[in-house]
Amino acid sequence: MFDEKDKTLTFSLNDDKGDDTKKILLTVYTALVEKGYDPINQIVGYILSEDPTYITNHKNARSLIRKIDRDELLNMLVKNFLGVK
């Protein structure tokens, strides 16, 4: 018997949103580098915890990164890593 909770959900993204996300991440990355942080570790810390204090306020980076939906970001990162669309 098929149980409704076994149903697979689907997820899709708008390509324009991906461009905006990339611009935001690059700005955040640059701000973290300028302040002397390891940007990869800080961004990963933010993604895992959603704690904005991982991100500097420099260049409005903390406010910018909060505009990115973490689920969408993870979706993009996995697709990019695997080289799939």
Secondary structure, 3 states (H helix, E strand, C coil): CCCHHHCCCCCCCCHHHHHHHHHHHHHHHHHHHHCCCCHHHHHHHHHHHCCHHHCCCHHHHHHHHCCCCHHHHHHHHHHHHHCCC
